[in-house]
Structures are given as structure tokens and as C-alpha cells.
Amino acid sequence: MKPKLLLLDCDSTLSSIEGIDELAHLRGPDVYREVVEQTNRAMNGDLPIDQTFELRLQLIQPDADACCKVAMRYLENLAPHVEQTIELLRGRGWTPIVVSGGFVQVIGPLAQRLGIDRIEAVPLRFHPDGRYAGYDSDYPTTRNGGKAEVVRQLREELHPERVVMVGDGISDLETVGEVDLFVGFTGFVRRQQVVDRAAVVIDSFEQLPALLETA
Ligand SMILES: [Mg+2]
């Protein structure tokens, strides 16, 4: 049987926080300020995502310990109703997959809590003692259009019957055209571009099952 894929953004969707900001916070106010500045430059289109990605990680140098701390923050800030909703939809034949520009190791515990086996996100590398040792700069979500690329790869690999993407950001919006249904999520952040271009918008996971019945 062909799967039905439920692709879920992580930051500001499954959880209210932005993982990269939390990692930067742990490094003190100067690093935080500079990381936010890089993020804004990327958002304004002054810098391509792959360049800011590298710069921000160089500033933060996220080690295994910091990743564990932020992984806990994801769990403490889970979106309301998300656990029940995913369980319900799994029972109706949907396969949930996290598709994120965040980091595999940081998202791991949250995915596990939600019973999600597959995480499409950026792998970090650590030295044996836990120090930061870089990241997989080839991974699609380190660059513009990365999530659309992930969707295309999943289609080739799994030949799904349907593909639905749920997310709050511009990088999520880039999957419009690749997915069967794009659901804008405004539970934590409301971006006008996403609201304008999403086929449908929800502000709570509670609204998702009814939406997918008809999708
Ligand atoms: Mg997001």
C-alpha cells in the first residue's frame, strides 16, 4: 500500500521554540545578538541560507551538551494537542515525518516522544568528547529550496499516495507545488506570506484531522 505522508516542520510548529535561537542563547548575549542578525540578513535576502547557516554554527559551536539542553526545551514547549493528533492520524494511515532546517540530534527526543521514526534535518557532528565538529553541509535544508528538495526525494523513495506539509515558515512555503496540500500553521507565529499562499491555515493541531478527512 502506498503511504500517506504527513510532513511536519519542527520549530514554531511541533514546538513553540526556534532551536537555533535557543542554542545561541546558551552561548551568551553577544553570540545571540550576532546569530539573530545573521538570521535577519538571511530573511531579508541579503545572504543566502547556506552562508548564514555556516556563519551561525561557527558562532555557536553547538556541542552535544547544548544539543541535549535544547532537545529538552523542544519537549517542554510541545504544541498543544500535537501528541494526540499524530497518534490519531497514524491510526488513520498517515506516516508522520519531521522535515526541518534544524538539527537531527536536537530534534531526536521530540520525534521519539511523538513516535516519529524519521527525521529529515541537518546532521551535526561531534568529537568523541562531545565538542562540536561541524555539520553535513550537503544536506538540502541548509540551503534555499531545501525542503522542496526533500519532498522530491521522499516522493521518489516512497511513492506516496498523498503528501501533506504543515509549517509556519517561508522555507516550508517553498514546498507548495511539490506537496498535495500545504497547511500553514499559525499557532505560534503568523507570517502574512504563509497565510496568503497556504491552501489552508490552522492555529491548532486539533484542527488537522478533520482537514485531512477531506484532503
Ligand atoms: Mg518553523
py3Dmol code that shows the C-alpha trace and the ligand (Angstrom):
import py3Dmol

protein = """\
ATOM      1  CA  MET A   1       0.000   0.000   0.000  1.00  0.00           C
ATOM      2  CA  LYS A   2       1.240   3.460  -0.859  1.00  0.00           C
ATOM      3  CA  PRO A   3       1.893   5.640   2.220  1.00  0.00           C
ATOM      4  CA  LYS A   4       0.258   8.949   3.025  1.00  0.00           C
ATOM      5  CA  LEU A   5       2.993  11.288   4.229  1.00  0.00           C
ATOM      6  CA  LEU A   6       2.385  13.936   6.886  1.00  0.00           C
ATOM      7  CA  LEU A   7       5.428  16.211   6.757  1.00  0.00           C
ATOM      8  CA  LEU A   8       5.854  18.378   9.816  1.00  0.00           C
ATOM      9  CA  ASP A   9       8.091  21.383  10.368  1.00  0.00           C
ATOM     10  CA  CYS A  10       9.631  21.425  13.840  1.00  0.00           C
ATOM     11  CA  ASP A  11      10.499  24.965  15.004  1.00  0.00           C
ATOM     12  CA  SER A  12       7.455  27.119  15.776  1.00  0.00           C
ATOM     13  CA  THR A  13       5.238  24.217  14.603  1.00  0.00           C
ATOM     14  CA  LEU A  14       5.686  20.981  16.607  1.00  0.00           C
ATOM     15  CA  SER A  15       7.274  23.079  19.351  1.00  0.00           C
ATOM     16  CA  SER A  16       6.993  26.787  20.089  1.00  0.00           C
ATOM     17  CA  ILE A  17      10.739  27.445  20.188  1.00  0.00           C
ATOM     18  CA  GLU A  18      13.345  28.056  17.470  1.00  0.00           C
ATOM     19  CA  GLY A  19      16.162  25.595  18.176  1.00  0.00           C
ATOM     20  CA  ILE A  20      18.957  27.709  16.657  1.00  0.00           C
ATOM     21  CA  ASP A  21      17.993  30.716  18.812  1.00  0.00           C
ATOM     22  CA  GLU A  22      17.994  28.556  21.950  1.00  0.00           C
ATOM     23  CA  LEU A  23      21.426  27.147  21.078  1.00  0.00           C
ATOM     24  CA  ALA A  24      22.680  30.715  20.582  1.00  0.00           C
ATOM     25  CA  HIS A  25      21.163  31.793  23.932  1.00  0.00           C
ATOM     26  CA  LEU A  26      23.303  29.202  25.700  1.00  0.00           C
ATOM     27  CA  ARG A  27      26.416  30.957  24.336  1.00  0.00           C
ATOM     28  CA  GLY A  28      25.581  34.321  25.921  1.00  0.00           C
ATOM     29  CA  PRO A  29      24.157  37.662  24.756  1.00  0.00           C
ATOM     30  CA  ASP A  30      26.885  38.578  22.243  1.00  0.00           C
ATOM     31  CA  VAL A  31      26.614  35.341  20.282  1.00  0.00           C
ATOM     32  CA  TYR A  32      22.835  35.520  20.486  1.00  0.00           C
ATOM     33  CA  ARG A  33      22.764  39.051  19.079  1.00  0.00           C
ATOM     34  CA  GLU A  34      25.039  38.160  16.206  1.00  0.00           C
ATOM     35  CA  VAL A  35      23.096  34.991  15.353  1.00  0.00           C
ATOM     36  CA  VAL A  36      19.821  36.946  15.267  1.00  0.00           C
ATOM     37  CA  GLU A  37      21.476  39.489  12.976  1.00  0.00           C
ATOM     38  CA  GLN A  38      22.576  36.696  10.610  1.00  0.00           C
ATOM     39  CA  THR A  39      19.063  35.231  10.667  1.00  0.00           C
ATOM     40  CA  ASN A  40      17.585  38.597   9.748  1.00  0.00           C
ATOM     41  CA  ARG A  41      20.069  39.064   6.896  1.00  0.00           C
ATOM     42  CA  ALA A  42      19.003  35.667   5.528  1.00  0.00           C
ATOM     43  CA  MET A  43      15.327  36.524   5.902  1.00  0.00           C
ATOM     44  CA  ASN A  44      15.803  39.851   4.096  1.00  0.00           C
ATOM     45  CA  GLY A  45      17.561  38.056   1.278  1.00  0.00           C
ATOM     46  CA  ASP A  46      20.899  39.823   1.919  1.00  0.00           C
ATOM     47  CA  LEU A  47      22.640  36.477   2.388  1.00  0.00           C
ATOM     48  CA  PRO A  48      21.827  33.020   1.023  1.00  0.00           C
ATOM     49  CA  ILE A  49      20.720  30.483   3.640  1.00  0.00           C
ATOM     50  CA  ASP A  50      23.732  28.204   3.172  1.00  0.00           C
ATOM     51  CA  GLN A  51      26.102  31.071   4.025  1.00  0.00           C
ATOM     52  CA  THR A  52      24.235  32.169   7.166  1.00  0.00           C
ATOM     53  CA  PHE A  53      23.909  28.540   8.162  1.00  0.00           C
ATOM     54  CA  GLU A  54      27.655  28.127   8.289  1.00  0.00           C
ATOM     55  CA  LEU A  55      28.278  31.501   9.945  1.00  0.00           C
ATOM     56  CA  ARG A  56      25.727  30.884  12.689  1.00  0.00           C
ATOM     57  CA  LEU A  57      27.092  27.446  13.508  1.00  0.00           C
ATOM     58  CA  GLN A  58      30.634  28.795  13.602  1.00  0.00           C
ATOM     59  CA  LEU A  59      29.488  31.351  16.152  1.00  0.00           C
ATOM     60  CA  ILE A  60      27.500  28.887  18.250  1.00  0.00           C
ATOM     61  CA  GLN A  61      29.711  25.778  18.036  1.00  0.00           C
ATOM     62  CA  PRO A  62      26.878  23.616  19.378  1.00  0.00           C
ATOM     63  CA  ASP A  63      28.277  20.744  21.435  1.00  0.00           C
ATOM     64  CA  ALA A  64      26.495  17.568  22.497  1.00  0.00           C
ATOM     65  CA  ASP A  65      25.628  19.037  25.892  1.00  0.00           C
ATOM     66  CA  ALA A  66      23.997  22.164  24.396  1.00  0.00           C
ATOM     67  CA  CYS A  67      22.040  19.965  21.986  1.00  0.00           C
ATOM     68  CA  CYS A  68      20.683  17.888  24.889  1.00  0.00           C
ATOM     69  CA  LYS A  69      19.562  21.055  26.677  1.00  0.00           C
ATOM     70  CA  VAL A  70      17.732  22.427  23.661  1.00  0.00           C
ATOM     71  CA  ALA A  71      16.228  18.988  22.939  1.00  0.00           C
ATOM     72  CA  MET A  72      14.599  19.240  26.376  1.00  0.00           C
ATOM     73  CA  ARG A  73      13.345  22.749  25.560  1.00  0.00           C
ATOM     74  CA  TYR A  74      11.585  21.351  22.475  1.00  0.00           C
ATOM     75  CA  LEU A  75       9.841  18.806  24.690  1.00  0.00           C
ATOM     76  CA  GLU A  76       8.875  21.380  27.323  1.00  0.00           C
ATOM     77  CA  ASN A  77       7.310  23.545  24.618  1.00  0.00           C
ATOM     78  CA  LEU A  78       5.365  20.993  22.585  1.00  0.00           C
ATOM     79  CA  ALA A  79       2.447  22.356  20.592  1.00  0.00           C
ATOM     80  CA  PRO A  80      -0.925  21.798  22.284  1.00  0.00           C
ATOM     81  CA  HIS A  81      -2.776  18.656  21.103  1.00  0.00           C
ATOM     82  CA  VAL A  82       0.106  17.558  18.880  1.00  0.00           C
ATOM     83  CA  GLU A  83       0.667  14.164  20.558  1.00  0.00           C
ATOM     84  CA  GLN A  84      -2.992  13.106  20.360  1.00  0.00           C
ATOM     85  CA  THR A  85      -3.328  14.392  16.802  1.00  0.00           C
ATOM     86  CA  ILE A  86      -0.336  12.473  15.478  1.00  0.00           C
ATOM     87  CA  GLU A  87      -1.464   9.310  17.224  1.00  0.00           C
ATOM     88  CA  LEU A  88      -4.939   9.673  15.740  1.00  0.00           C
ATOM     89  CA  LEU A  89      -3.622  10.326  12.235  1.00  0.00           C
ATOM     90  CA  ARG A  90      -1.196   7.409  12.431  1.00  0.00           C
ATOM     91  CA  GLY A  91      -4.227   5.243  13.193  1.00  0.00           C
ATOM     92  CA  ARG A  92      -5.804   6.575  10.008  1.00  0.00           C
ATOM     93  CA  GLY A  93      -2.828   5.500   7.913  1.00  0.00           C
ATOM     94  CA  TRP A  94      -0.700   8.661   7.877  1.00  0.00           C
ATOM     95  CA  THR A  95       3.100   8.395   8.232  1.00  0.00           C
ATOM     96  CA  PRO A  96       4.477  11.436  10.083  1.00  0.00           C
ATOM     97  CA  ILE A  97       7.968  12.682   9.149  1.00  0.00           C
ATOM     98  CA  VAL A  98       9.779  15.724  10.561  1.00  0.00           C
ATOM     99  CA  VAL A  99      11.176  17.969   7.803  1.00  0.00           C
ATOM    100  CA  SER A 100      13.329  20.666   9.361  1.00  0.00           C
ATOM    101  CA  GLY A 101      16.181  23.086   8.834  1.00  0.00           C
ATOM    102  CA  GLY A 102      17.142  22.263  12.447  1.00  0.00           C
ATOM    103  CA  PHE A 103      19.391  19.504  13.687  1.00  0.00           C
ATOM    104  CA  VAL A 104      18.797  15.749  13.806  1.00  0.00           C
ATOM    105  CA  GLN A 105      20.353  15.300  17.244  1.00  0.00           C
ATOM    106  CA  VAL A 106      18.374  18.158  18.799  1.00  0.00           C
ATOM    107  CA  ILE A 107      15.050  17.050  17.310  1.00  0.00           C
ATOM    108  CA  GLY A 108      15.565  13.339  18.174  1.00  0.00           C
ATOM    109  CA  PRO A 109      13.907  13.237  21.611  1.00  0.00           C
ATOM    110  CA  LEU A 110      10.870  15.231  20.407  1.00  0.00           C
ATOM    111  CA  ALA A 111      10.390  12.899  17.445  1.00  0.00           C
ATOM    112  CA  GLN A 112      10.690   9.932  19.783  1.00  0.00           C
ATOM    113  CA  ARG A 113       8.032  11.374  22.111  1.00  0.00           C
ATOM    114  CA  LEU A 114       5.700  11.755  19.135  1.00  0.00           C
ATOM    115  CA  GLY A 115       6.505   8.254  17.840  1.00  0.00           C
ATOM    116  CA  ILE A 116       8.035   9.671  14.646  1.00  0.00           C
ATOM    117  CA  ASP A 117      10.690   7.349  13.228  1.00  0.00           C
ATOM    118  CA  ARG A 118      12.066   9.539  10.511  1.00  0.00           C
ATOM    119  CA  ILE A 119      13.723  12.947  10.817  1.00  0.00           C
ATOM    120  CA  GLU A 120      14.748  14.879   7.728  1.00  0.00           C
ATOM    121  CA  ALA A 121      17.020  17.540   9.248  1.00  0.00           C
ATOM    122  CA  VAL A 122      20.674  18.588   9.323  1.00  0.00           C
ATOM    123  CA  PRO A 123      23.074  16.104  10.953  1.00  0.00           C
ATOM    124  CA  LEU A 124      25.609  17.656  13.338  1.00  0.00           C
ATOM    125  CA  ARG A 125      28.982  16.058  14.012  1.00  0.00           C
ATOM    126  CA  PHE A 126      30.696  15.845  17.399  1.00  0.00           C
ATOM    127  CA  HIS A 127      34.162  14.877  18.573  1.00  0.00           C
ATOM    128  CA  PRO A 128      34.242  11.807  20.883  1.00  0.00           C
ATOM    129  CA  ASP A 129      34.286  14.152  23.912  1.00  0.00           C
ATOM    130  CA  GLY A 130      31.120  15.920  22.682  1.00  0.00           C
ATOM    131  CA  ARG A 131      32.720  19.065  21.242  1.00  0.00           C
ATOM    132  CA  TYR A 132      31.227  20.448  18.027  1.00  0.00           C
ATOM    133  CA  ALA A 133      32.908  19.055  14.911  1.00  0.00           C
ATOM    134  CA  GLY A 134      30.818  20.500  12.087  1.00  0.00           C
ATOM    135  CA  TYR A 135      27.663  19.625  10.184  1.00  0.00           C
ATOM    136  CA  ASP A 136      26.598  17.975   6.944  1.00  0.00           C
ATOM    137  CA  SER A 137      26.743  20.991   4.629  1.00  0.00           C
ATOM    138  CA  ASP A 138      25.404  18.848   1.750  1.00  0.00           C
ATOM    139  CA  TYR A 139      22.077  18.279   3.470  1.00  0.00           C
ATOM    140  CA  PRO A 140      19.285  20.012   1.447  1.00  0.00           C
ATOM    141  CA  THR A 141      17.718  22.061   4.267  1.00  0.00           C
ATOM    142  CA  THR A 142      20.976  24.008   4.731  1.00  0.00           C
ATOM    143  CA  ARG A 143      20.064  25.944   1.579  1.00  0.00           C
ATOM    144  CA  ASN A 144      17.180  27.787  -0.130  1.00  0.00           C
ATOM    145  CA  GLY A 145      14.596  25.411  -1.579  1.00  0.00           C
ATOM    146  CA  GLY A 146      15.889  22.597   0.625  1.00  0.00           C
ATOM    147  CA  LYS A 147      12.525  21.398   1.896  1.00  0.00           C
ATOM    148  CA  ALA A 148      11.137  21.133  -1.644  1.00  0.00           C
ATOM    149  CA  GLU A 149      14.186  19.027  -2.482  1.00  0.00           C
ATOM    150  CA  VAL A 150      13.466  16.742   0.491  1.00  0.00           C
ATOM    151  CA  VAL A 151       9.844  16.328  -0.656  1.00  0.00           C
ATOM    152  CA  ARG A 152      11.001  15.338  -4.153  1.00  0.00           C
ATOM    153  CA  GLN A 153      13.412  12.769  -2.673  1.00  0.00           C
ATOM    154  CA  LEU A 154      10.689  11.322  -0.421  1.00  0.00           C
ATOM    155  CA  ARG A 155       8.354  11.003  -3.400  1.00  0.00           C
ATOM    156  CA  GLU A 156      10.990   9.098  -5.359  1.00  0.00           C
ATOM    157  CA  GLU A 157      11.798   6.845  -2.444  1.00  0.00           C
ATOM    158  CA  LEU A 158       8.337   6.108  -1.028  1.00  0.00           C
ATOM    159  CA  HIS A 159       5.917   6.716  -3.936  1.00  0.00           C
ATOM    160  CA  PRO A 160       3.309   8.154  -1.580  1.00  0.00           C
ATOM    161  CA  GLU A 161      -0.382   8.337  -2.313  1.00  0.00           C
ATOM    162  CA  ARG A 162      -0.604  11.798  -0.762  1.00  0.00           C
ATOM    163  CA  VAL A 163       1.833  14.309   0.708  1.00  0.00           C
ATOM    164  CA  VAL A 164       0.760  16.997   3.179  1.00  0.00           C
ATOM    165  CA  MET A 165       3.154  19.583   4.631  1.00  0.00           C
ATOM    166  CA  VAL A 166       2.433  21.542   7.821  1.00  0.00           C
ATOM    167  CA  GLY A 167       4.633  24.518   8.696  1.00  0.00           C
ATOM    168  CA  ASP A 168       4.895  28.162   9.687  1.00  0.00           C
ATOM    169  CA  GLY A 169       7.848  29.466   7.683  1.00  0.00           C
ATOM    170  CA  ILE A 170       8.984  30.679   4.296  1.00  0.00           C
ATOM    171  CA  SER A 171      11.167  27.574   3.876  1.00  0.00           C
ATOM    172  CA  ASP A 172       8.024  25.459   4.394  1.00  0.00           C
ATOM    173  CA  LEU A 173       6.176  27.532   1.836  1.00  0.00           C
ATOM    174  CA  GLU A 174       8.797  26.522  -0.729  1.00  0.00           C
ATOM    175  CA  THR A 175       7.172  23.045  -0.780  1.00  0.00           C
ATOM    176  CA  VAL A 176       3.965  24.457  -2.318  1.00  0.00           C
ATOM    177  CA  GLY A 177       3.855  22.874  -5.756  1.00  0.00           C
ATOM    178  CA  GLU A 178       5.676  19.757  -4.527  1.00  0.00           C
ATOM    179  CA  VAL A 179       3.025  18.652  -1.995  1.00  0.00           C
ATOM    180  CA  ASP A 180      -0.652  17.807  -2.466  1.00  0.00           C
ATOM    181  CA  LEU A 181      -1.697  20.103   0.359  1.00  0.00           C
ATOM    182  CA  PHE A 182       0.202  22.834   2.193  1.00  0.00           C
ATOM    183  CA  VAL A 183      -1.168  23.649   5.630  1.00  0.00           C
ATOM    184  CA  GLY A 184       0.056  26.916   7.131  1.00  0.00           C
ATOM    185  CA  PHE A 185       0.483  26.720  10.915  1.00  0.00           C
ATOM    186  CA  THR A 186      -0.078  29.955  12.819  1.00  0.00           C
ATOM    187  CA  GLY A 187      -0.273  28.571  16.365  1.00  0.00           C
ATOM    188  CA  PHE A 188       2.933  30.336  17.417  1.00  0.00           C
ATOM    189  CA  VAL A 189       3.939  32.728  14.628  1.00  0.00           C
ATOM    190  CA  ARG A 190       1.703  34.234  11.972  1.00  0.00           C
ATOM    191  CA  ARG A 191       3.557  35.184   8.789  1.00  0.00           C
ATOM    192  CA  GLN A 192       1.418  37.014   6.287  1.00  0.00           C
ATOM    193  CA  GLN A 193       3.152  35.426   3.278  1.00  0.00           C
ATOM    194  CA  VAL A 194       2.350  31.965   4.637  1.00  0.00           C
ATOM    195  CA  VAL A 195      -1.266  32.873   5.379  1.00  0.00           C
ATOM    196  CA  ASP A 196      -1.661  34.317   1.882  1.00  0.00           C
ATOM    197  CA  ARG A 197      -0.147  31.393  -0.006  1.00  0.00           C
ATOM    198  CA  ALA A 198      -1.187  28.354   2.082  1.00  0.00           C
ATOM    199  CA  ALA A 199      -4.122  26.344   0.743  1.00  0.00           C
ATOM    200  CA  VAL A 200      -5.445  26.280   4.276  1.00  0.00           C
ATOM    201  CA  VAL A 201      -4.323  27.676   7.652  1.00  0.00           C
ATOM    202  CA  ILE A 202      -4.687  26.168  11.132  1.00  0.00           C
ATOM    203  CA  ASP A 203      -3.722  27.605  14.511  1.00  0.00           C
ATOM    204  CA  SER A 204      -4.051  24.326  16.430  1.00  0.00           C
ATOM    205  CA  PHE A 205      -3.205  20.701  15.708  1.00  0.00           C
ATOM    206  CA  GLU A 206      -6.705  19.883  16.874  1.00  0.00           C
ATOM    207  CA  GLN A 207      -7.948  21.191  13.511  1.00  0.00           C
ATOM    208  CA  LEU A 208      -5.759  18.904  11.404  1.00  0.00           C
ATOM    209  CA  PRO A 209      -7.641  15.539  11.449  1.00  0.00           C
ATOM    210  CA  ALA A 210     -10.895  16.996  10.127  1.00  0.00           C
ATOM    211  CA  LEU A 211      -8.961  18.793   7.417  1.00  0.00           C
ATOM    212  CA  LEU A 212      -7.251  15.597   6.240  1.00  0.00           C
ATOM    213  CA  GLU A 213     -10.504  13.637   6.093  1.00  0.00           C
ATOM    214  CA  THR A 214     -11.466  15.695   3.089  1.00  0.00           C
ATOM    215  CA  ALA A 215      -7.941  16.145   1.727  1.00  0.00           C
TER     216      ALA A 215
END
"""
ligand_1 = """\
1
MG
Mg 9.198 26.622 11.563
"""
view = py3Dmol.view(width=600, height=400)
view.addModel(protein, "pdb")
view.setStyle({"model": 0}, {"cartoon": {"style": "trace"}})
view.addModel(ligand_1, "xyz")
view.setStyle({"model": 1}, {"stick": {}})
view.zoomTo()
view.show()
